[in-house]
Structure formats: C-alpha cells, structure tokens
Amino acid sequence: MKKIIIVNGFPNSGKTELENLIAKYNYSIIRSSVDCVKEYAIKYFDWDGTKTEYWRRFLSQLKSMLVNEFDYMFLDLTKEVRKFYRDVNCEILMIDSREPEEIERFKNQFHAITLFVENNRCEKITSNESDANVKNYKYDYYIDNNGNLEDLEKLAIEFINKLK
C-alpha cells in the first residue's frame, strides 16, 4: 500500500500527533510544504523556530513569494515523492499543506488523498492567508480530534484501515 496523504487543519489541531500515530503503525515519511521555507527563514532571517503571529505571517508571505517566483515547494516535494516511491519499505508519505490551490495541485500531480484534522479546542488563527483558508477546500477525509490522545490513536488506526 503506497499512499500520499495531504494533511491540513488549523494550527494546534493535532495534525503532527495524528501523523506520528499513523507512522507508529506504518513506516511513513512526514513532510510539510513549508519545511524548505522554514529552513530558508532560519538560515537567512535568523528565525528561531518560534511561531508567533509575526512569524506565521512572515513565513506565509515568504512561502507565497517562493511559490510564485520559483515554484519552490512543488519542486522540493516532487523530490520527496520520488524518494518515497523508491523506498520499498515506506507505505505512507504525509505532506502538511495549507493553501487550497497547493493542496489541489499536490492531489492531482501526486495522486494523493486529502485529510483535514478538526479540533474545536484549538484557536482558529486567521491572521495570515495560509491559516485563514484551511477550511476552504473539500477534503476526502475528516478526522474529529476532540477527544484525548487515546481517542486520536483509535482514529488513526481506523483511518489506516480505511486506506487499506
């Protein structure tokens, strides 16, 4: 079973925790479309990794520029997808992505499925374009992460079984 999953949700909704739980049961790679943007921000702008409103907005704008001028995220993730298909042991590649246009492109180009992690307890950050539009897409799957960690693990296992 080789699956590429585009994962989205508001900040702190439990995306990373869900991905880690999925990876616990299936050899997986977890990437974000902003990994290369974060590396760039650390290297050239001395970003310390703190996700304040200022830095969320900055990263969103930097990503937008790198996408519009260089198609940087798509090229970076295309390399990751190639590695994923060469790795005979890896079953799942999960890619965090925020923007609806990017999600649609990844879905079509990589033959991926989409997943939204919903959590009513997290703050809905909308101060930047990337976070503001996370709900503006019709995802293939939704996971309601409003329970505890044990509940989320059960949902991760159910989701894996659906994929199979």
C-alpha positions in Angstrom: 0.0 0.0 0.0 1.7 3.2 -1.2 -0.4 6.3 -0.2 0.3 10.0 -0.3 -1.8 12.0 2.1 -2.1 15.8 2.1 -2.9 16.8 5.7 -4.4 20.1 6.9 -6.1 21.6 9.8 -5.8 24.8 11.9 -2.6 25.3 13.9 -2.6 23.0 17.0 -5.4 20.8 15.8 -3.3 17.7 16.2 -2.0 17.2 12.7 1.5 16.2 13.8 0.3 14.0 16.6 -2.0 12.2 14.2 0.8 11.8 11.6 3.1 10.4 14.3 0.4 7.9 15.3 -0.1 6.8 11.7 3.6 6.4 11.4 3.6 4.3 14.6 1.7 1.6 12.7 3.0 2.1 9.2 6.5 3.1 8.0 5.9 6.7 6.9 7.6 9.9 5.9 6.2 13.2 7.3 6.9 16.4 5.4 5.5 19.9 5.2 5.2 22.1 2.2 6.9 24.8 4.4 9.8 22.7 5.6 12.1 24.4 3.0 10.6 27.8 3.8 11.4 27.3 7.5 15.0 26.2 6.6 15.3 29.4 4.5 13.9 31.6 7.3 16.4 30.1 9.8 19.4 30.4 7.5 18.7 33.9 6.1 16.5 35.7 8.6 17.7 34.2 12.0 14.3 32.8 12.8 14.5 30.7 16.0 11.5 28.4 15.2 9.0 30.3 17.4 5.6 30.5 15.7 4.3 33.9 16.8 1.7 35.8 14.8 4.5 37.9 13.3 6.5 34.8 12.2 3.4 33.0 10.9 2.6 35.9 8.7 6.3 36.2 7.6 6.5 32.5 6.7 3.2 32.7 4.8 4.4 35.7 2.8 7.9 34.1 2.2 6.3 30.9 1.0 4.0 32.8 -1.3 7.0 34.6 -2.8 8.9 31.3 -3.2 5.9 29.6 -4.8 5.1 32.5 -7.2 8.6 33.2 -8.3 10.3 29.8 -8.3 7.6 27.1 -7.8 9.9 26.1 -4.9 7.6 24.0 -2.8 6.4 21.9 -5.7 9.9 21.2 -6.8 11.0 20.3 -3.3 8.1 18.0 -2.7 8.5 16.3 -6.1 11.9 15.2 -5.0 10.4 13.8 -1.8 7.7 11.9 -3.7 10.4 10.3 -5.9 12.3 9.2 -2.8 9.1 7.8 -1.4 8.4 5.7 -4.4 12.0 4.4 -4.4 11.8 3.3 -0.8 10.2 -0.2 -1.0 9.5 -0.2 2.8 7.7 3.1 3.1 4.0 2.9 2.8 2.7 6.4 3.5 4.0 9.9 2.7 2.2 12.6 4.6 2.5 16.2 3.5 1.2 19.1 5.5 -0.1 21.8 3.2 -2.3 24.8 3.9 -3.3 26.6 0.8 -6.3 25.1 -1.2 -4.6 25.7 -4.6 -1.5 24.0 -3.4 -3.5 21.1 -2.0 -5.4 20.6 -5.2 -2.2 20.7 -7.3 -0.5 18.1 -5.0 -3.6 15.9 -5.0 -3.6 15.9 -8.8 0.1 15.7 -9.5 0.9 13.1 -6.8 -2.4 11.2 -6.9 -2.8 11.9 -3.3 -5.8 11.9 -0.9 -6.6 14.8 1.4 -7.3 14.8 5.1 -8.5 17.6 7.4 -7.9 17.4 11.2 -10.7 19.2 13.0 -10.3 20.2 16.7 -12.9 22.6 18.3 -10.5 23.3 21.2 -7.8 25.0 19.1 -7.7 28.7 18.3 -8.7 29.4 14.7 -5.7 31.5 13.5 -6.7 33.6 10.6 -4.2 36.5 10.7 -2.4 35.2 7.6 -3.5 34.0 4.3 -2.2 30.4 4.7 -4.0 29.8 8.0 -7.2 31.7 7.1 -8.1 29.4 4.2 -7.6 26.0 5.6 -11.4 25.2 5.6 -11.8 26.4 2.0 -11.4 23.0 0.5 -13.4 19.8 0.2 -11.2 17.2 1.7 -11.5 13.4 1.1 -11.4 12.6 4.8 -12.1 14.4 8.0 -10.8 13.4 11.5 -12.6 14.9 14.5 -9.8 15.3 17.1 -11.9 16.5 20.0 -11.1 13.6 22.4 -7.9 12.6 24.2 -4.7 11.0 22.8 -6.1 7.5 23.2 -9.2 8.5 21.1 -6.9 10.0 18.4 -4.9 6.8 18.3 -8.1 4.8 17.6 -9.0 7.3 14.9 -5.5 6.9 13.4 -5.9 3.1 13.3 -9.4 3.4 11.8 -8.1 5.8 9.1 -5.2 3.4 8.2 -7.7 0.5 7.9 -9.8 2.7 5.5 -6.8 3.2 3.4 -6.1 -0.5 3.1 
